[in-house]
Amino acid sequence: MNAADTPLTRIWPLPDEAATQALGAALARAVRAGDFIALRGELGAGKTALARALIQARLGPDGVNEDVPSPTFTLVQSYEAPDILLTHVDLYRIDRPEDARELGLADALDEGVLLVEWPDKLGALPVDRLDIELVLVGETVREARLTGRGVWASRLAELTA
């Protein structure tokens, strides 16, 4: 195993909505076509809020007014940023990896960034990815545990608010 194969983990405190938006903006600056971001956490942990913050930030100044709903019922929502396609996926209602494969996520990943809530329902995940686990550490305080794997390890090391 070489240094490029070693995952890097960072803890990002999320004491309020502004901190979640700041993390989303930081991630929006770092994402590139072909990126896979796995969003994990219990129901209500803030996965959709973080995905929304990233999407709105990447869409640019008009993005703050863009409606970015949870894709819980539609399963997949796509957004055309000026320079990249952003695809937000919620697999909560998917039972089998075969069902998820029918959504055409490989094509979406080829064209842009894939943000996936409940990613473990896919089965195998890409080696190069950013895993984000959102955890309640108080009654209303959360933290994001970010683990960069493959190309994301070095990008995560450089991530700033």
C-alpha positions in Angstrom: 0.0 0.0 0.0 1.4 3.4 -0.9 0.5 6.9 0.4 -2.0 7.4 -2.4 -3.9 4.3 -1.1 -4.1 5.6 2.5 -7.5 7.1 3.3 -7.5 10.5 5.1 -10.2 11.4 7.6 -11.1 14.8 8.9 -13.7 15.9 11.4 -15.7 19.0 10.4 -17.9 20.5 13.2 -21.4 21.5 12.1 -22.8 23.5 15.0 -25.4 25.3 12.8 -26.8 25.7 9.3 -24.1 28.2 8.4 -21.4 25.6 9.1 -23.2 23.1 6.9 -23.4 25.7 4.1 -19.7 26.5 4.5 -18.8 22.8 4.2 -21.0 22.5 1.1 -19.4 25.5 -0.5 -15.9 24.1 0.3 -16.9 20.8 -1.3 -18.4 22.6 -4.3 -15.0 24.3 -5.0 -13.2 20.9 -4.7 -15.5 18.6 -6.8 -14.6 17.5 -10.3 -16.2 15.4 -13.0 -16.1 11.7 -12.1 -16.4 12.4 -8.3 -18.4 10.1 -6.1 -19.5 11.4 -2.8 -21.1 8.9 -0.4 -23.4 10.6 2.2 -24.2 8.5 5.3 -26.1 9.2 8.5 -29.3 8.4 10.3 -32.6 9.9 9.0 -32.5 13.6 9.8 -28.7 13.7 10.2 -28.4 16.4 7.4 -27.4 14.5 4.3 -29.8 16.3 2.1 -29.0 19.7 3.7 -25.3 19.1 2.9 -26.0 18.0 -0.6 -28.3 21.0 -1.1 -25.5 23.4 0.1 -23.0 21.9 -2.3 -25.3 22.0 -5.2 -26.4 25.5 -4.6 -22.8 26.7 -4.1 -21.7 25.0 -7.4 -24.6 26.5 -9.3 -23.2 29.9 -8.5 -24.9 33.1 -7.4 -28.3 32.1 -8.8 -27.9 28.7 -7.0 -29.1 30.1 -3.6 -32.5 30.5 -5.1 -32.5 27.1 -6.8 -35.0 24.7 -5.4 -33.0 21.6 -4.4 -35.5 19.1 -3.0 -34.7 15.8 -1.4 -34.7 13.1 -4.1 -36.4 10.6 -1.7 -39.3 10.0 -4.0 -37.8 10.8 -7.4 -34.6 8.9 -6.4 -32.5 11.0 -8.8 -32.3 14.8 -9.3 -29.8 16.4 -11.7 -28.6 20.0 -11.8 -26.7 21.6 -14.7 -24.0 23.9 -13.2 -22.2 26.1 -15.7 -19.3 23.6 -15.9 -20.5 20.3 -14.6 -23.5 18.0 -14.1 -24.4 17.4 -10.4 -26.6 14.3 -9.7 -28.1 13.9 -6.3 -29.4 10.4 -5.5 -31.3 9.0 -2.5 -31.3 5.2 -2.3 -33.3 4.9 0.9 -36.3 3.3 -0.9 -34.1 0.9 -3.0 -33.9 -2.7 -1.8 -31.4 -4.3 -4.0 -28.1 -3.2 -5.8 -29.7 -4.4 -9.1 -32.5 -1.8 -8.7 -29.9 1.0 -8.2 -28.0 0.0 -11.3 -31.1 0.5 -13.4 -31.0 4.3 -12.5 -28.1 4.9 -14.9 -25.7 6.2 -12.2 -22.6 5.1 -14.1 -23.5 7.5 -16.9 -24.1 10.3 -14.4 -20.7 9.7 -12.8 -19.0 9.8 -16.2 -20.7 13.2 -16.9 -20.2 14.9 -13.5 -20.5 14.5 -9.8 -22.6 11.9 -8.0 -23.9 12.7 -4.5 -25.4 9.5 -3.1 -27.4 9.2 0.1 -27.6 5.6 1.5 -24.7 4.6 -0.8 -24.3 1.1 0.8 -27.4 0.1 -1.1 -25.3 0.2 -4.3 -23.1 -2.7 -3.2 -19.6 -2.1 -4.4 -18.5 1.6 -4.3 -15.8 3.3 -6.4 -12.3 3.2 -5.0 -11.9 6.9 -5.5 -14.5 8.6 -3.4 -15.3 10.9 -0.6 -17.2 9.3 2.3 -19.1 11.7 4.5 -20.8 10.5 7.7 -23.0 13.0 9.4 -23.4 12.3 13.1 -25.3 14.0 15.9 -22.9 14.9 18.7 -25.4 16.9 20.8 -29.1 17.6 20.7 -28.8 19.9 17.7 -25.0 19.8 17.0 -23.7 17.6 14.2 -20.3 16.8 12.8 -19.2 15.5 9.5 -16.6 12.8 9.4 -15.0 13.1 5.9 -12.8 10.2 4.6 -11.1 10.8 1.4 -10.1 7.6 -0.5 -7.9 7.5 -3.6 -7.7 10.9 -5.3 -9.9 12.4 -2.6 -7.3 11.9 0.1 -5.1 14.7 -1.1 -8.0 16.9 -2.0 -9.4 16.5 1.5 -6.1 17.5 3.0 -6.4 20.8 1.2 -10.1 21.4 1.9 -10.7 24.7 3.6 -13.9 26.7 4.5 
